[in-house]
Amino acid sequence: MTRFADVEIPYGAYWSTPFAKWQGALQHLHSVRLAAHVAKSELAKRQIETAQFDFGVLGITQVQYQSFQGAIWPLYEIGMTHVAGPQLSQVCSTGPRIVLTAAAEIQLGMATTALVLGADRTSNGAHIYYPAPAGFGGMGQSEDQVTYNFSHDVNGGHSMLQTAENVAKKYGVSTQEQHDVVLRRYEQYQQALKDDQAFQRRYMTLPFSVPKYNFKGEAGVLTADEGVFPTSVEGLARLKPVLPGGTVTFGSQTHPADGNCGMVITTPEKARQLSRDPSIRVRILGFGQARADLAHMPEAPVPATKRALENAGVSIRDIKAVKSHNPFAVNDIVFAREMGFPLEKMNNYGCSLVWGHPHAATGLRAIIELIEELALQGGGVGLFQGCAAGDSSMAAVIAVDDRSSK
């Protein structure tokens, strides 16, 4: 039985902004308002009427001013003034989580057409003060939401980088092996830039007009992802491990970024109407999540993938393309070893190791690129998997095929 038999993603009814580097071109923009601004434009571009939506989901991990109401705010700004839905955060797994939430709502018959938004700005993260009247002198606690949590796991007190080192040590992964993966991923990303960024233009509006702070007028233009580091054998060879005695360099890990993505999820009947090409069918087959041992985050995608494959009723041998959220090159190395999928064939056209990590949008962009890669290959079954803080992970299985096929 297909668990999501009544759910499809209309082909082409999704989008992503270019991702911008930390403190870069998008640092001045409220991520929720930017998500609404972009979605309104992209829906109009596809001639998708807002009146048919009856559900919405906002994925966001970094607090923004007045984001208390969650999805209600951007949905209203887009024109969906009577549409409700939740705001969700599952750290770096927020992307697949919001897709699952929308798919489940439709499969249960509680909605017919959902808008999924993943929006985050890691730049200028909030400094939060938590009152504590019972504290010494009535003093409370405070945190810089982005930087502090990158460096202090709530359960173990360790940094995210330390989890990569723990897994590299466990599997005997060297710096050179990680750098070899980085070079391959950078090479794959170049394929997305060929022919005037033909692959990215399948889902991304380029050049991208960056609005002013008040969303009245243009502040600048992004012609591509901002913050992608030129990568070479010589350049990587000059880098030393970040932690003393470690293996992970600045070159073999991702960078924080800003950006947002959107996606429409609906019934098969409506998917035909909303698709850029009605002959292409995009189905959701299954999901999985898991949690690895404490401080071993890059291992988590392996058990999550196994559960997703079981949920979807397929095996790794059926998978034609794999996209991963790989904050560390170690992630891909361990996944390939444990799952038997060729390391060099994962992450065609790009991945978060290269184009950065704005959290809620990261996995959603990877799923969008997975769909387009499968479409270019004439269809097939694809897998997204990625780790998340707390040594956790989510995975999703997507199928692209001809609508006339059974």
Buried (B, 14 or more C-beta within 10 A) or exposed (E): EBBBEBBBBBBBBBBBBBBBBBBBBBBBBBBBBBBBBBBBBBBEEBEBEBEBBBBBBBBBBBBBEEBEEBBBBBBBBBBBEEBEBBBBBBBBBBBBBBBBBBBBBBBEEEBBBBBBBBBBBBBBBBEEEEEEEEEEEEEEEEBEBBEEBBBEBEEEEBBBBBBBBBBBEBBEBEBEBBBBBBBBBBEBBEBBBEEEBEBBEBBBBBEBBBBEEEBEEEBEEBEBBBBBEEBEEEBBEEBEBBBEEBBBBEBBBBBBBBBBBBBBBBBBEBBBEBBBEEEBBBBBBBBBBBBBEBBBBBBBBBBBBBBBBEBBEBEBEBBBBBBBBBBBBBBBBBBBEBBEBEBBEBBBBBBBBBBBBBBBBBBBBBBBBBBBBBBBEEBBBBBBBBBBBBBBBBBBBBBBBEBEEE
